[in-house]
């Protein structure tokens, strides 16, 4: 984006704001500062940049209002007449600058007024100030390049002190440097929106993003969404934020590693589901690489990656998309889901200076040819990304300390589960203790963290070979070659090269497991040529012999 020149004029010391704006915008904004308290001269003088930022205070610009603050008898009409005169100067400046950004007037932070009197109609200082702001808005309504930034909203969102009496006395600085820095961080996207298009689409993951839980394993009834559950309420508020964005014309799309029919069941039947299928302009719900899915999705919508935001709870997937599609915005989601709605709603990429009917209707009418189409290619191939993850698979025979987690995985997992056997801890331990049976557990870690025990395989001797009885794996580690590495390690431990039998019992939800079996053993036997993926390091702890927990 080309540099944007901005001239700042104020009647309070805000020189630090220029540097803060430059840093916050990544040097996209080049800011100059007018001499202290030269607002009128700046508004009436020759333009000093392409854009103007005007930060004034009502008691400095309106003599009558200053008198009112001192409890002098002032007819409101005198104050409003001064407001009209100030608006005329702003209109004059608007004829010379591409855009004028005006910080709305707020009550002076260094002044106090009796709270019981401040809002008295026609007399209270807060009441008069509110009316003055509205009068200013009305007077500038037909100047489309004048944009009023609500300083009151910024003050309400700032958690620290706005004012330091010492700085005000020493340097006529009514607002603290911390507040100026915060303002720069909040308003630079507004200023940049004058030359930079806003984001047009949010692409969302589903499990543990739009809702809490994994629909394929937990079922629709097990999802956490609303229902007076803190985590569920946080996910519902995220959906509310996304719905609001959609209502103003921001497209929504889905990119999720999931089974389509299971995901759609959640949208259709969960009682607290705010977002519906119709809210999403495009969907990629499968087990393929998300980067390829997203590029396909954007091509379908005729959008560039730079127009998109991607939300996913999984740091590994976020890293993949950042590496593969660097122009796409991938915010870092904190661990606390309660923070997500505010983070998404506050993304500067959604700032815009206008909102037309066409913008609002974009979700329903987005099939138009435009110059935004460009070649979309992956900036990092899948193999390179997989190697960069530093995946470590730790394999061991079932231990007593892992029994509870192993049985939980067996009983809770639906999607990657060959036969969906359900057993109690004691039943499973007894079964594994059989002389011709083995149970292996698998933990997965990568450079982003440890996923813990996420897979299990049980095998049983049969006709001189080995047969896989259970193969269960959490879907959150699918798609990275882990499923292949687990089979390779099972072959290594059993010595079952060319004689490892495997099959799957079809259920309504275990499509991923069945697809895996069809890929690696279409004849029901894993071939002797099957090898472990090279990008996965396997740490194989010694097998204690018997398969039961020790």
N, C-alpha and C positions, 0 to 999 in steps of 0.2 A: 504494500500500500504506500503511495507517495506521501511525503511529509505534509502535514496539515499545519498551516500557520495560524496562530491564535494570539490575539492581543487581549490582555487582562487589565481591566480598570476597576478600582475599588476605592471605598472611602474608609477602609480599615486595612491594616497592614497584612497583606496576603502574598508577599513576595515569594515565600517558600512554596506556595502553590504551583508556581511555574515549574520548579524542579520536580515536584511530586507528579505533576501531570506528564512531564516528559518520561520519567521513569515508569510510571504506571502504564503508559501507552507503548512502552518499548521504543521510545524515541520517535513514535509516529506523529506526536504533537510537538511542534516548535513554538514555544510560548515567549512572548515579550510582555513587559509590565509597564503600565503607564505610571507617571509620578503619583505619589500618595494624594488621595482625595481630589482627583482631577476628572471625575466622572462626566460632568457637564462638558468640559473642554474636549474630552475624548469623543463623546457622542456627537458633538457639533463640528469636530475637526475632520481632517482628512483621514481616510482609512489607513491603519497601520499593519494590517494583516488581512487574510481572507475571511477570518472569523473573529467575532468579538465575544468575550465573556465579561459580563457586567455583574459585579457583586457589590451591592450598596446596602445601606441600612436606612430604615425609614426616618429615624430621628436626625440623620445627617442630611438627607435629601428633602425632607419635609419640615420646614421651620415650624409650621403650626402643630405638627405632631410632637415635636420636641417640647413645645410649650405645654401641650396636653399632658405629657409625661410628668411635668412639674406642677400639675394640678392648676394650671391657669385656665381661665374660662375661654374656650376656643369653640366657635361654631363649627360643627362637622363640615359644613359647606366650604369653609376656608381650606381644610385639609384636602378635600376632594378636588378643589380647584388646583392645588399644587400637584396632586396626582395626575391630573389631566395635562399639566404643563410638562411633567416629567415624561409621560407617555409620548408626548409630541417629540421630545428629544430622542427617545428610543426609536420612534418611527423614522426620524431623520437619519439615524445611524443605519437602520435597516435598509435604506436605499443605497447605502455605500458598501455594506458588508454582505458577503454571501449568506451568513447566518449570524444572528445575535442570540446568545444564550444568556438569559437573565435569571439570577438567583432570586427567588421570591423573598419578600420581606418577612422577617420574623421578629419577635419581640427582642429588643436589645439584651444580650446575655448579661450585661453588667447593670441592668436596671431592675428594680422591683416595684410591683404595684400590688395593692391589697387584692387578694384573690377573690374576695367577696364582691369587689367592685369592677374587676377587670373586664367582665363580659356584660356589664349593664348596657342595654341597647342605647345607642346614640350618645353614650357618655364614657363607657369603659374603654380603656386604651386597647385591650385585646379585641373588643368588638369593632372599634374604629379601624384597627389595623387589618382585620379580616375583610371588612368592606372596602378598604383601600386596595387590597390585593385583588379582589374581585373586580373592582372598577378598572384597575390596570389591565387585567386579563381581557375585559370587554373592549377596552380602548384599543388593544393590540390584536383583536381577533381577526381582523382582515389583513394582517401583516404575516403572511405564511412563513416567512423566514425568521420570525421571532419565536423562540422556544423558551418557555418558562420552566425552570427546574425548581421543584418544591423543596426549599431548604428545610422546611419543617419536617418532611419525611426523612431527610438525611439526619437531622438532629435526633429524631425519635429512634433511629437505628444505631446511634453511636453510644457505646456502653460506658464511655469515660466522660471526664469533665470537658465541657465545651469552652469554658472561659477560665483564664488565670488572671486575677486582678493585678498581679505584679507585672506580667507581660504587657497588660493593657496600659499601665502607668508608664512603664519604661519605653515601650515601643509602639504604643497605639495599636496593639494587636488584640482585637476583641475575641479572636478564636485561637485555641491552642494549636501548636504545630501538629499534634496527633490528629486533631480534627481536620486540619487542612489536608493531611495525608489521606485520611479516610475519604474526604470529599473527592480528592483526585482519583482515588481508586473506584469510586462510584460513578463519577460523571464522565470520565474519559471515554467510556463506550458511547455515551450520549453524543459527545462532540464528534467522535469518529464516525458515528452513524450518518453524518452529513455527507461523507464520501465513501463509506464502506457499507455494503449490503448486509442486512441482518441474517441470522441463521433462519433457515426455512423448514428444517425437519429435525425431530428428535427420534433417534432409533433406539429402541429399548430391548433389553433382555427381559425375560419373564421371571423365572424362578429366583427367589430371594432378591428381586429387584422391584417388579411391579407388585409382587405379593411376597409374603414370607413363607418359606418352605418350598419343597419340590413337588409339583403337582403329580408327577408320575409315580412318586413314592408315597407321598402323604395323602394323596387323593384330594379331591376338591374340598371335602369336608375338613381336611386337616390343614388347609392353608390359613395363614395368619393375615387377615385383612379386616380392619375395623373390629367390631365386636368387643370394645372396651379392653382390648389387649394392647399394651403400649407399643409393641412391635407392629401389630396389625394396624393400629391407628396411624403410625408413622407411614406405613406403606399406602394407606388410604389417602393420607394428606399428599403424598407424592402423586397419586393418581389425580387428585383434585387440582394440583398445580399443572399437571400435563393436560388435563381437560381444559383448564383456563387458557393455556397456550394454544391448544387446538381451536378454541372458540375465537381466538383473534387471528387465526390463519396459519399457525405453525403446524406443519404436517406431523403426524405420528406414524411410526413404522415399527415392526418387530423383527429382531434378529435373535433367535433363540435356539439352542441345542435342545430339542424336545421332540415329542411326537405330536404332529398337528392336531389329530383328533382329541388327544388328551388335553392339550392347551386350550383348544376351542371349547371343550366341555367346561373348563373353568370360567371362561368368559360368559358362557351361556347360562350357567347354573348357580354360580356362587352368589349368594344373596347380597353381599356387600360390594360386588364388582361394579365400580363406577364406569370404567372404560369398557366399551364393547367392541366387538369385531369391526363394526362399521366405522369406528373412530380411527382405524389404522389404514393408511392409504396403500401400504404394501407390507408384505409379510414374507419372511424367510424362516420357517420353522422346520428345521431338519438337523442332521448331525454333521453337516459339512463345516468347513472352515468359515468362521464368521467374517473374516476380511473379504473373502470371495463373495460371500452372501451379500455383504453390505455394498460392494461395488456393483453387483448385479441389481440390487434393489435401487440404488441411486440412478443407474442407467435406465431402469424402468420408469422412474419418475422424472427423468431428464434433469437431474440435479448434479451439481459438482460436489465433491467431498467437502469443500470449504463451506458449503451451506448446511452442513450436518453436525449434529451433536450425538454422541453415543453414550448411553448409560448402561453400565453393567456392574454388578456387585463383585465380580471376580477380577482380582488384580492381574491375573495371567491373561485373561481375555482383553483387558484394557491395554496391557502392554503390547499384545499382538496387533491390535488395531492402530495404536500409535506408531508402531514400527512400519506397518504395512501401508497405512494411509495417513501420512503426516499432516495433510491439510485438514483432516477431520478433527473436531474438538472432542476430546475425551476427558471430561473432568474427573479428578481423583475423588472418589466418594469416601468419606470418612467411615469408620467402623460403626458409629452411632447413626442408625437409620433416621432418627428424629431430625438430624441435620440436613438430610437430603432435600426435602421440599424447598427449604430456604435457599439452599445452594443452587438448585436448578432454577428457581424463580429469579435468583439474582444474577444469573449468567449474563454478562454484558453483551454477548452475541445476539440476544433477543431485543436489544434496544432499537428503536426506530423513531423517526421524527414525524412520521405520518401513518395513518391507518385508514385505508380506503375500503370500499365495499368489496373490491376485487381481492384485497388482502384477506378479508374475513371469509370470503368464499373460496379461497385457494384450495382448501382440502377437497372440495367437490369438483373443482375445475382446473386441475393442474396439468392436463395433457396439452401443452402448447409448445411448439418448436421455438427455440431461442438460442442465442449465442452462448448460453451457459454450457451446452454439450461440449465436452472435450474428451480426449482419450483418457480412460481410467485404467491404470495399470497398477499392480501391486508393487510397492517400493521395497518389499522384502519377501522373498519366497518362503513358502511354508516350511521347507526343510531347514532353512537358515534360522527361522524363528524357533522351531522345535529344538534345534541344537543350542540356541541361546538360553533356553529355560533351565538347563542343568538339572534335568529330572533325575531323581534318585529313587529307585524302587527297592524297598527293603523287604525281603522274603524270609519267613520263618515258619516253622511248625507251630501249630496252635499252642499257646501257653494259657495257663489258668487265669492269669491276669487279663488276658484278652478275650476270655470266653463271653462275657456280657456284651461287649461291643460287637463281637463276631455274630452272636445270635441276633442282636438288634439289627445288624446289617442284613442278615438273612431274612428276617421277618418284615423288615420295613421297605426293602428295595423291591421295586416292581419292574422297572424298565430294563435294567441289565441284570436279569435273573433267569437262568435257563429253565428252571422247573417250578419256581415259586414255592418251594417247600417251606412250611412253617413248623417250627419245633421250639420246645421250651429249652432252657439251658441244660437241664439234666438229660433230656432226650437227646439233644445234640451231642453232649459230652459222651453219653453212652454209645451213640452211633459211631462217633469218631474213634472210640477205643477199640473197635473191631480190628482184628489182626491184619486183615487185608485192606484196610482203609487208611487214608491219609487226609489230613486237613492242613492247608497252608494259608496263612494270612499275609496280606500285602499292604505296606504303608507307602505313601507317595509324598515326596517333598520336591520343591523346586526353588529357584532363587527368590521367589516371592513368599515362601513360607512352607510349613509342614501341614499337609492335609490329613495326616494321621492314618489310621487303619481304614482303608477305603475299598479293600477287595478281599475275597476269600475264594478258595477253590477246594473242593473235596473230591477225592478220586477213590475208586474201588477196583480191585483186581477182578478181571473178567476174562475167561478163556485165554489165559496166559498173557494178557495185556492189561492195560489200565483204561478205565472209563471215567470221564468227568461226570460226577453226580451233581454237584453244585458249582456254578461259577456266578458269583455275585459281585458287582462293582458299583460304587457310587457314580452317578452320572456326571458329577462335577469334575471327574478326572478323565472323562471320555474324550476321544478325538485327538489325543496326543501320542498315540502309540502304546499307551500303558496297557491296554487290553491285550495287545500282541505280546508285550514283554512278559506278562503274567503267564500266558500259555507257554512261552519259550522256557520260562523258569520251571514251570510244572513238568515239562518234558525232561528238563535237565535233572530234576530231583527224582523222577520216577524211572528215568532211563527208557521212556516210552516212545522213542523216536520211531515214527512210522506206525505206531500202534496205539496212539492215544485217541480213543473214541470220544466223540462229543456230539450231542444233539440238544434240541430244545423243545419243550412242550409249549405250543402256542397259547398265549393268553391275550386278553384285550390290551395289555400295556407293555408286553416285553418284546415289541418289535425290534428295538436296538440289539437285544441279545440274539434274536433269530437272524437278523441281518449279519451279525458278526460271525455266527456259525456258518451261514451260507457262504461267506467270503473265505474263511480259512479252511473249512472242511466240507465242501459241497457233497462229498460222498460219505460224510459222517466220520471220517478219520483224518486227523491232522497229518499232512505229508511230512516225509523225512526231511524235506528241503526247508521246512519252516525255521526261521532264524529270528533272533531277538533284534528289534530296531536298534541301530547303532547309537542313536542320540540318547538312549536311556542307560544309565549306569545301574547295575543291579548289585545290591549288597545282600548276599545270601548267607544267612546265619545257619550254622550246622543243624542238621536234622537229627532230633533225638531218637528217631526210630519209629516208635509207635505214633499213630496219628492223634491220640487223645491228649488232652491238656495235662501238663505235668505240674 
